[in-house]
Amino acid sequence: MVRHINTRRLLYGGKNRFGVLNSWIFFGVLFFLLILLYQRDATSADIFVTPPPRPRIFCVIVTYAFRHEHAAIHIQKTWARHCDRYVFVSDDVHILLEPAVFRNIRDKWQRIRAHLEYIYKYHFHQGDWFLYANDDNFVVVENLRHMLQSYSSEELIYFGCKMRSKGRSQALVYMYDGSGIVLSSASLKRFVLEALINEDLCSSHSKGSEAAKELGRCLSNVNVIAGDSRDEFKKHRFLPFEVDIHLGGQMNDSVELHKYFLEHSYHPVIDMNLPVSLKSICFHLMLIPITYDLYYFTQNVHIFGASQKWDLENLELEIKNFYN
């Protein structure tokens, strides 16, 4: 004969004098478990919903009137749009580029001083990191942002292709100015407010081709560290020359620029070349039209079988900068 379970007796204990007590224990345990589940979900939500803050990158792109149409306009149409903000600095006006204009400054060091002081005065609040690049550079901004996530913009540090002056003792460390230099907001502030105003710390005289060295000296004198921009495998992310030299070619010590780099590179150069990072950030362009080729392959091509994560934030930046 089938026996039916009396749920009322099971839940409330029926005539069992301990039934009421048992039911209260049951509901108490259930309530406690629900609280634990809620706290677990809330903790998990806190972990996954609050990622580290996204570094804001302000790009300063150096150009000249005779290169506006030849070079700068193509940078504006490609990688510059991926910066959170950008500004061109030039020696003349241009209707599309709308650069900040610095006329009659012939010395390179004087231009660097003027550019960085201007950026601090008028754009400091718009970035956490400040990329100082040329109109013949190609920059993968996403890789730069990825690298900078490991650092705080409050650190006194800057990055680039690391160099050192000749001399065994107290060699000056600086960055190669042909492949981009990135300063934290704290470093830019320290440079403008402490270095520029003190002749003992930072020269106001013309330096010609020694401009990058003088920038390194000024930053060092106000305790800004020259960071290591290489990746975890000690491969280079800021490359001094063209892609074809670093990928499949090699430097030639009979070429003046190559010889200079080989003599001053902070890191040893093996077999006349640098190991190239898969997370490369910046390199030099010999032919400006290949900007579009590089941009297409770095931003649009999807590799079959690879994870396809479309970065909506980068898309929003590109659209915003296109219409601004």
Secondary structure, DSSP 8 states (H G I E B T S, - for coil): ------HHHHHH-TT-TTHHHHHHHHHHHHHHHHHHHHHHHHHHHHHHH-------EEEEEE--GGGIIIIIHHHHHTGGGGSSEEEEEESS--TTT--EE--S--SHHHHHHHHHHHHHHHHGGG-SEEEEEETTEEE-HHHHHHHHTTS-TTSSEEESSEEE-S-SSS--EEE-TTS-EEEEHHHHHHIIIIITT-TTTS--S--GGGHHHHHHHHHHHTT-EE-----TTS-BSB-SS-HHHHSS----TTSHHHHHHHHHBSS--BTTB--B-TT--EEE-SSTTHHHHHHHHHHT---TTS-----HHHHHHHHHHHH-
